[in-house]
């Protein structure tokens, strides 16, 4: 029996790519996913990786993220919303969730009678390690020092 999804055959290459995305600790770009996939299936092509990333994104299985590096990163869609903090110096991405943001969503929906389907927030700044290297203290908050 052939398994199909969205009128496309579900191949073992697709299964490998999706498993790698699901098991990734963080966000992968297409090149990283390609390198990891070649360890399992040496004959897989880069075009196969890109084609399947588009398919997975269109099916809602993964999210495509622009993290300020000029190319896309991908993450497996999991239960529960989270947002991203991007360190402008080292490129580290920190995922976080916030009750305040969840409250904002609920407030907006109740007050304006809308349904928020996607909520994306990306904060940028310097991570703890980069602040330490610079001699700054994160606890100082947004003092406007860099502005």
Z-matrix of the N, CA and C atoms (Angstrom, degrees):
N
C 1 1.447
C 2 1.528 1 109.83
N 3 1.322 2 117.65 1 127.20
C 4 1.451 3 121.97 2 179.05
C 5 1.522 4 109.76 3 -88.19
N 6 1.307 5 116.08 4 133.89
C 7 1.451 6 120.80 5 177.12
C 8 1.515 7 107.94 6 -92.09
N 9 1.335 8 115.97 7 132.69
C 10 1.456 9 119.74 8 178.33
C 11 1.520 10 109.71 9 -126.07
N 12 1.292 11 115.32 10 152.97
C 13 1.450 12 122.11 11 174.95
C 14 1.514 13 107.10 12 -142.26
N 15 1.329 14 115.56 13 125.38
C 16 1.457 15 121.32 14 -179.57
C 17 1.529 16 111.19 15 53.66
N 18 1.333 17 116.14 16 42.73
C 19 1.465 18 124.50 17 179.58
C 20 1.529 19 113.57 18 63.49
N 21 1.313 20 116.51 19 20.76
C 22 1.466 21 121.57 20 176.55
C 23 1.517 22 108.03 21 -121.34
N 24 1.289 23 115.40 22 140.46
C 25 1.457 24 120.37 23 178.79
C 26 1.529 25 109.71 24 -69.24
N 27 1.323 26 116.48 25 136.37
C 28 1.463 27 121.12 26 178.25
C 29 1.521 28 107.79 27 -85.59
N 30 1.322 29 116.84 28 107.86
C 31 1.465 30 122.48 29 -174.50
C 32 1.520 31 110.88 30 -96.59
N 33 1.330 32 115.36 31 165.57
C 34 1.459 33 119.06 32 177.87
C 35 1.530 34 110.78 33 -67.20
N 36 1.354 35 118.01 34 -29.03
C 37 1.464 36 120.29 35 176.89
C 38 1.534 37 109.91 36 -64.98
N 39 1.337 38 115.94 37 -41.65
C 40 1.468 39 119.52 38 178.07
C 41 1.526 40 110.20 39 -63.61
N 42 1.319 41 116.13 40 -40.51
C 43 1.463 42 120.18 41 179.43
C 44 1.528 43 110.62 42 -62.53
N 45 1.323 44 117.23 43 -42.58
C 46 1.472 45 121.26 44 178.88
C 47 1.526 46 110.29 45 -63.27
N 48 1.312 47 117.14 46 -47.75
C 49 1.470 48 120.89 47 -178.77
C 50 1.526 49 111.51 48 -61.59
N 51 1.314 50 116.80 49 -45.01
C 52 1.460 51 119.93 50 -179.61
C 53 1.533 52 111.10 51 -66.06
N 54 1.323 53 116.86 52 -38.92
C 55 1.476 54 120.25 53 177.85
C 56 1.528 55 110.45 54 -63.54
N 57 1.331 56 117.63 55 -42.09
C 58 1.462 57 120.94 56 178.53
C 59 1.529 58 111.22 57 -62.19
N 60 1.324 59 116.68 58 -40.82
C 61 1.465 60 120.49 59 177.67
C 62 1.533 61 111.02 60 -66.08
N 63 1.317 62 116.25 61 -42.04
C 64 1.467 63 121.26 62 -179.23
C 65 1.529 64 110.96 63 -65.07
N 66 1.330 65 117.55 64 -36.88
C 67 1.464 66 121.59 65 -176.09
C 68 1.530 67 113.46 66 -90.08
N 69 1.320 68 116.88 67 -5.39
C 70 1.471 69 120.38 68 -177.43
C 71 1.523 70 110.92 69 -65.41
N 72 1.290 71 114.99 70 140.46
C 73 1.466 72 120.49 71 173.83
C 74 1.523 73 106.91 72 -97.60
N 75 1.296 74 115.56 73 86.53
C 76 1.453 75 120.19 74 -178.05
C 77 1.513 76 110.55 75 119.24
N 78 1.309 77 115.22 76 -155.17
C 79 1.449 78 122.34 77 -174.08
C 80 1.521 79 109.56 78 -110.90
N 81 1.317 80 116.33 79 133.60
C 82 1.461 81 121.05 80 179.90
C 83 1.525 82 109.73 81 -108.27
N 84 1.320 83 116.33 82 143.96
C 85 1.464 84 118.68 83 168.19
C 86 1.526 85 107.37 84 -96.00
N 87 1.316 86 116.41 85 173.65
C 88 1.465 87 120.51 86 -174.93
C 89 1.534 88 111.72 87 -60.49
N 90 1.322 89 117.76 88 -39.35
C 91 1.466 90 120.46 89 -179.43
C 92 1.527 91 112.30 90 -65.71
N 93 1.344 92 116.39 91 -40.80
C 94 1.467 93 119.62 92 177.91
C 95 1.529 94 110.45 93 -64.57
N 96 1.331 95 116.10 94 -42.87
C 97 1.456 96 120.47 95 179.21
C 98 1.531 97 110.13 96 -63.33
N 99 1.316 98 116.62 97 -41.09
C 100 1.465 99 121.89 98 178.55
C 101 1.534 100 111.07 99 -60.34
N 102 1.343 101 116.68 100 -46.25
C 103 1.474 102 120.56 101 179.72
C 104 1.531 103 111.09 102 -61.54
N 105 1.323 104 116.67 103 -44.02
C 106 1.465 105 120.31 104 179.60
C 107 1.534 106 111.03 105 -66.28
N 108 1.318 107 116.91 106 -40.11
C 109 1.473 108 121.27 107 -179.03
C 110 1.527 109 110.92 108 -66.13
N 111 1.331 110 116.94 109 -37.10
C 112 1.475 111 120.12 110 -179.75
C 113 1.522 112 112.34 111 -65.33
N 114 1.327 113 116.94 112 -24.80
C 115 1.467 114 119.79 113 175.77
C 116 1.527 115 110.55 114 -66.24
N 117 1.325 116 116.33 115 -29.02
C 118 1.470 117 121.78 116 -178.48
C 119 1.524 118 110.96 117 -96.16
N 120 1.332 119 116.16 118 -45.14
C 121 1.481 120 120.56 119 178.29
C 122 1.522 121 108.00 120 -128.18
N 123 1.331 122 116.89 121 92.48
C 124 1.462 123 122.64 122 -174.30
C 125 1.530 124 114.78 123 -58.28
N 126 1.337 125 118.72 124 -21.77
C 127 1.464 126 120.52 125 -176.14
C 128 1.528 127 113.38 126 -93.04
N 129 1.331 128 117.95 127 0.89
C 130 1.462 129 120.08 128 -179.04
C 131 1.527 130 109.12 129 -67.29
N 132 1.309 131 117.12 130 141.77
C 133 1.455 132 121.50 131 -178.84
C 134 1.521 133 112.32 132 -101.24
N 135 1.317 134 115.60 133 155.78
C 136 1.463 135 120.78 134 178.64
C 137 1.529 136 110.82 135 -61.87
N 138 1.319 137 117.34 136 -36.60
C 139 1.470 138 119.87 137 178.80
C 140 1.532 139 110.79 138 -64.39
N 141 1.329 140 117.64 139 -33.67
C 142 1.466 141 121.65 140 175.69
C 143 1.526 142 110.21 141 -63.51
N 144 1.318 143 116.53 142 -40.78
C 145 1.466 144 121.14 143 178.82
C 146 1.531 145 109.60 144 -62.72
N 147 1.328 146 117.71 145 -49.86
C 148 1.473 147 120.56 146 -179.84
C 149 1.528 148 111.43 147 -61.80
N 150 1.313 149 117.13 148 -43.83
C 151 1.471 150 121.13 149 -179.62
C 152 1.529 151 110.85 150 -60.34
N 153 1.326 152 116.65 151 -42.50
C 154 1.455 153 120.33 152 -179.45
C 155 1.524 154 112.58 153 -74.81
N 156 1.307 155 118.37 154 -31.81
C 157 1.462 156 119.99 155 173.98
C 158 1.527 157 110.37 156 -61.41
N 159 1.335 158 116.58 157 -42.71
C 160 1.473 159 119.65 158 176.99
C 161 1.526 160 111.07 159 -62.31
N 162 1.337 161 116.21 160 -43.60
C 163 1.463 162 120.98 161 179.46
C 164 1.529 163 110.63 162 -61.97
N 165 1.324 164 117.53 163 -49.07
C 166 1.463 165 121.30 164 -179.54
C 167 1.531 166 111.07 165 -60.51
N 168 1.333 167 116.25 166 -41.13
C 169 1.463 168 120.36 167 178.17
C 170 1.528 169 110.54 168 -63.12
N 171 1.329 170 116.44 169 -46.96
C 172 1.462 171 120.80 170 -179.34
C 173 1.520 172 112.55 171 -63.88
N 174 1.339 173 116.86 172 -29.37
C 175 1.462 174 121.50 173 178.20
C 176 1.528 175 112.51 174 -83.92
N 177 1.340 176 116.45 175 -5.80
C 178 1.463 177 120.32 176 179.72
C 179 1.517 178 113.97 177 79.49
N 180 1.335 179 116.96 178 16.96
C 181 1.461 180 120.45 179 -179.80
C 182 1.532 181 111.70 180 -83.48
N 183 1.332 182 116.43 181 -27.13
C 184 1.459 183 121.61 182 179.46
C 185 1.520 184 109.26 183 -134.65
N 186 1.337 185 115.29 184 161.32
C 187 1.462 186 121.87 185 174.00
C 188 1.520 187 108.07 186 -110.18
N 189 1.329 188 115.25 187 140.49
C 190 1.462 189 121.35 188 174.77
C 191 1.518 190 107.40 189 -98.89
N 192 1.320 191 116.67 190 127.66
C 193 1.455 192 121.91 191 -176.53
C 194 1.518 193 110.86 192 -121.61
N 195 1.309 194 116.34 193 140.55
C 196 1.459 195 122.30 194 172.00
C 197 1.520 196 106.21 195 -102.62
N 198 1.311 197 117.26 196 110.02
C 199 1.459 198 121.51 197 -175.08
C 200 1.522 199 112.40 198 -109.01
N 201 1.304 200 116.77 199 28.41
C 202 1.448 201 120.73 200 172.45
C 203 1.513 202 115.73 201 80.23
N 204 1.309 203 119.35 202 14.54
C 205 1.464 204 121.16 203 -179.72
C 206 1.525 205 112.04 204 -107.53
N 207 1.318 206 117.97 205 4.75
C 208 1.456 207 120.36 206 178.86
C 209 1.515 208 114.39 207 85.90
N 210 1.326 209 117.37 208 2.41
C 211 1.457 210 121.17 209 176.07
C 212 1.528 211 108.96 210 -147.27
N 213 1.303 212 116.25 211 166.32
C 214 1.461 213 121.19 212 -175.55
C 215 1.520 214 112.72 213 -83.68
N 216 1.324 215 114.45 214 150.25
C 217 1.457 216 123.48 215 169.63
C 218 1.518 217 106.38 216 -119.35
N 219 1.317 218 116.25 217 157.96
C 220 1.457 219 120.56 218 -175.34
C 221 1.514 220 109.75 219 -132.06
N 222 1.338 221 115.22 220 145.66
C 223 1.454 222 120.64 221 174.71
C 224 1.516 223 109.21 222 -139.81
N 225 1.308 224 114.82 223 147.03
C 226 1.461 225 122.32 224 178.54
C 227 1.518 226 108.26 225 -69.94
N 228 1.326 227 117.54 226 136.00
C 229 1.461 228 121.79 227 179.97
C 230 1.527 229 108.84 228 -76.42
N 231 1.328 230 114.73 229 122.71
C 232 1.467 231 121.27 230 178.94
C 233 1.522 232 109.05 231 -120.31
N 234 1.327 233 115.32 232 166.51
C 235 1.461 234 120.23 233 176.17
C 236 1.525 235 109.01 234 -64.26
N 237 1.301 236 115.89 235 146.14
C 238 1.458 237 120.63 236 176.93
C 239 1.516 238 111.84 237 86.84
N 240 1.308 239 114.85 238 132.28
C 241 1.466 240 119.80 239 179.59
C 242 1.514 241 110.76 240 -81.83
N 243 1.299 242 114.98 241 149.09
C 244 1.448 243 120.38 242 170.69
C 245 1.527 244 108.01 243 -147.04
N 246 1.297 245 114.89 244 161.15
C 247 1.456 246 121.76 245 -179.43
C 248 1.525 247 108.12 246 -119.73
N 249 1.335 248 116.21 247 -179.33
C 250 1.464 249 119.84 248 -174.06
C 251 1.528 250 111.63 249 -131.42
N 252 1.328 251 114.55 250 139.94
C 253 1.455 252 123.03 251 170.12
C 254 1.520 253 106.06 252 -113.90
N 255 1.335 254 116.90 253 127.31
C 256 1.460 255 122.56 254 -178.56
C 257 1.523 256 109.27 255 -112.92
N 258 1.336 257 116.21 256 123.17
C 259 1.458 258 119.98 257 175.29
C 260 1.526 259 108.09 258 -77.78
N 261 1.305 260 116.27 259 122.16
C 262 1.466 261 121.57 260 -178.01
C 263 1.523 262 112.71 261 -71.73
N 264 1.302 263 116.88 262 -18.42
C 265 1.462 264 119.70 263 -177.35
C 266 1.528 265 112.36 264 -90.31
N 267 1.345 266 117.13 265 -51.73
C 268 1.476 267 119.55 266 -174.59
C 269 1.532 268 112.86 267 -105.69
N 270 1.331 269 118.26 268 -10.78
C 271 1.460 270 121.24 269 178.37
C 272 1.517 271 114.88 270 85.15
N 273 1.317 272 117.19 271 3.65
C 274 1.480 273 120.52 272 179.59
C 275 1.529 274 109.67 273 -61.91
N 276 1.329 275 115.83 274 140.33
C 277 1.464 276 121.53 275 177.50
C 278 1.524 277 107.75 276 -114.12
N 279 1.324 278 115.58 277 125.99
C 280 1.457 279 121.69 278 177.81
C 281 1.518 280 107.59 279 -113.46
N 282 1.333 281 116.01 280 124.39
C 283 1.452 282 120.95 281 177.12
C 284 1.524 283 108.43 282 -89.95
N 285 1.337 284 116.62 283 141.15
C 286 1.456 285 120.47 284 178.05
C 287 1.526 286 109.50 285 -149.29
N 288 1.316 287 114.93 286 159.25
C 289 1.462 288 120.12 287 172.23
C 290 1.519 289 106.82 288 -128.37
N 291 1.319 290 115.76 289 156.88
C 292 1.449 291 120.00 290 -174.22
C 293 1.516 292 110.56 291 -142.33
N 294 1.319 293 115.75 292 128.90
C 295 1.460 294 120.06 293 175.20
C 296 1.525 295 110.70 294 -64.07
N 297 1.322 296 116.95 295 -31.86
C 298 1.466 297 120.39 296 178.54
C 299 1.527 298 110.75 297 -62.35
N 300 1.335 299 117.05 298 -41.25
C 301 1.465 300 120.11 299 179.05
C 302 1.523 301 111.19 300 -67.84
N 303 1.328 302 116.56 301 -38.44
C 304 1.468 303 120.10 302 176.72
C 305 1.521 304 109.67 303 -62.76
N 306 1.337 305 115.91 304 -40.42
C 307 1.465 306 120.49 305 177.61
C 308 1.522 307 111.71 306 -64.40
N 309 1.316 308 116.73 307 -39.11
C 310 1.461 309 121.31 308 177.76
C 311 1.519 310 110.56 309 -61.73
N 312 1.311 311 115.84 310 -42.99
C 313 1.469 312 121.00 311 178.42
C 314 1.526 313 110.39 312 -59.88
N 315 1.346 314 116.24 313 -49.66
C 316 1.468 315 120.91 314 -179.44
C 317 1.528 316 111.41 315 -61.88
N 318 1.320 317 115.67 316 -41.60
C 319 1.473 318 120.86 317 179.11
C 320 1.525 319 110.69 318 -61.79
N 321 1.297 320 117.11 319 -45.58
C 322 1.464 321 122.02 320 179.32
C 323 1.527 322 110.97 321 -61.66
N 324 1.317 323 116.00 322 -44.18
C 325 1.470 324 120.19 323 -179.32
C 326 1.531 325 111.07 324 -64.56
N 327 1.329 326 116.82 325 -44.42
C 328 1.466 327 120.11 326 -178.74
C 329 1.530 328 112.16 327 -70.29
N 330 1.311 329 115.88 328 -45.25
C 331 1.460 330 120.80 329 -175.23
C 332 1.523 331 113.35 330 -69.62
N 333 1.333 332 116.77 331 -35.81
C 334 1.463 333 120.60 332 -173.39
C 335 1.522 334 113.90 333 -113.39
N 336 1.327 335 116.80 334 0.02
C 337 1.463 336 120.16 335 176.75
C 338 1.521 337 113.99 336 64.56
N 339 1.328 338 116.08 337 34.80
C 340 1.468 339 120.82 338 179.56
C 341 1.523 340 108.64 339 -111.44
N 342 1.309 341 115.81 340 168.89
C 343 1.462 342 120.85 341 172.18
C 344 1.519 343 107.50 342 -121.65
N 345 1.290 344 116.46 343 115.62
C 346 1.462 345 121.83 344 177.93
C 347 1.521 346 107.34 345 -79.47
N 348 1.316 347 116.86 346 120.96
C 349 1.459 348 121.29 347 -179.36
C 350 1.516 349 112.49 348 -101.38
N 351 1.315 350 116.61 349 -28.86
C 352 1.459 351 120.79 350 178.96
C 353 1.522 352 107.12 351 -136.70
N 354 1.319 353 115.59 352 131.25
C 355 1.452 354 120.46 353 176.08
C 356 1.517 355 106.80 354 -130.90
N 357 1.314 356 116.35 355 112.17
C 358 1.454 357 120.68 356 -179.24
C 359 1.519 358 108.93 357 -124.83
N 360 1.299 359 114.84 358 130.35
C 361 1.447 360 121.45 359 177.90
C 362 1.515 361 106.87 360 -136.55
N 363 1.314 362 116.01 361 129.25
C 364 1.463 363 119.60 362 176.41
C 365 1.517 364 107.27 363 -126.11
N 366 1.295 365 115.54 364 121.61
C 367 1.453 366 121.29 365 176.74
C 368 1.519 367 108.21 366 -101.73
N 369 1.315 368 116.53 367 144.35
C 370 1.461 369 120.97 368 178.88
C 371 1.510 370 109.43 369 -126.98
N 372 1.310 371 115.22 370 146.64
C 373 1.453 372 121.29 371 178.84
C 374 1.514 373 109.12 372 175.23
N 375 1.328 374 115.98 373 -145.19
C 376 1.461 375 120.92 374 -179.85
C 377 1.525 376 109.50 375 -117.51
N 378 1.320 377 116.33 376 134.33
C 379 1.463 378 121.25 377 178.97
C 380 1.538 379 109.72 378 -74.49
N 381 1.319 380 115.81 379 171.55
C 382 1.465 381 122.91 380 -178.54
C 383 1.527 382 111.42 381 -56.00
N 384 1.346 383 117.19 382 -45.41
C 385 1.468 384 120.04 383 -177.20
C 386 1.525 385 111.65 384 -65.18
N 387 1.341 386 116.44 385 -41.81
C 388 1.466 387 119.51 386 -179.79
C 389 1.526 388 111.35 387 -69.46
N 390 1.335 389 116.99 388 -35.66
C 391 1.465 390 120.04 389 174.70
C 392 1.521 391 110.50 390 -63.18
N 393 1.324 392 116.42 391 -41.76
C 394 1.466 393 121.50 392 -179.70
C 395 1.527 394 110.00 393 -62.65
N 396 1.349 395 116.42 394 -43.20
C 397 1.465 396 120.58 395 179.01
C 398 1.523 397 111.04 396 -61.54
N 399 1.323 398 115.58 397 -35.10
C 400 1.456 399 121.11 398 -179.67
C 401 1.518 400 113.03 399 -82.36
N 402 1.345 401 115.99 400 -13.20
C 403 1.464 402 119.60 401 -178.98
C 404 1.517 403 113.07 402 87.41
N 405 1.329 404 118.59 403 12.04
C 406 1.463 405 122.33 404 178.27
C 407 1.516 406 109.55 405 -91.33
N 408 1.305 407 116.43 406 166.50
C 409 1.461 408 122.70 407 177.46
C 410 1.518 409 108.08 408 -122.57
N 411 1.335 410 116.41 409 122.76
C 412 1.467 411 121.31 410 -178.55
C 413 1.517 412 111.66 411 -60.56
N 414 1.337 413 117.61 412 -27.14
C 415 1.462 414 120.28 413 -177.70
C 416 1.516 415 112.24 414 -69.96
N 417 1.337 416 118.19 415 -12.55
C 418 1.454 417 120.25 416 177.44
C 419 1.518 418 111.32 417 -66.74
N 420 1.331 419 116.09 418 -19.96
C 421 1.461 420 120.00 419 178.45
C 422 1.513 421 111.92 420 73.94
N 423 1.319 422 115.06 421 -160.77
C 424 1.465 423 121.92 422 -178.05
C 425 1.515 424 109.70 423 -85.52
N 426 1.317 425 115.92 424 75.68
C 427 1.458 426 120.60 425 -177.26
C 428 1.515 427 112.58 426 -82.17
N 429 1.331 428 116.04 427 -7.00
C 430 1.456 429 118.85 428 -179.53
C 431 1.507 430 112.61 429 84.72
N 432 1.332 431 117.29 430 9.40
C 433 1.457 432 122.37 431 -178.50
C 434 1.526 433 113.19 432 -53.93
N 435 1.344 434 116.65 433 -40.17
C 436 1.464 435 120.49 434 -175.98
C 437 1.520 436 112.81 435 -92.73
N 438 1.291 437 118.20 436 0.92
C 439 1.474 438 120.37 437 -174.04
C 440 1.484 439 113.02 438 -88.13
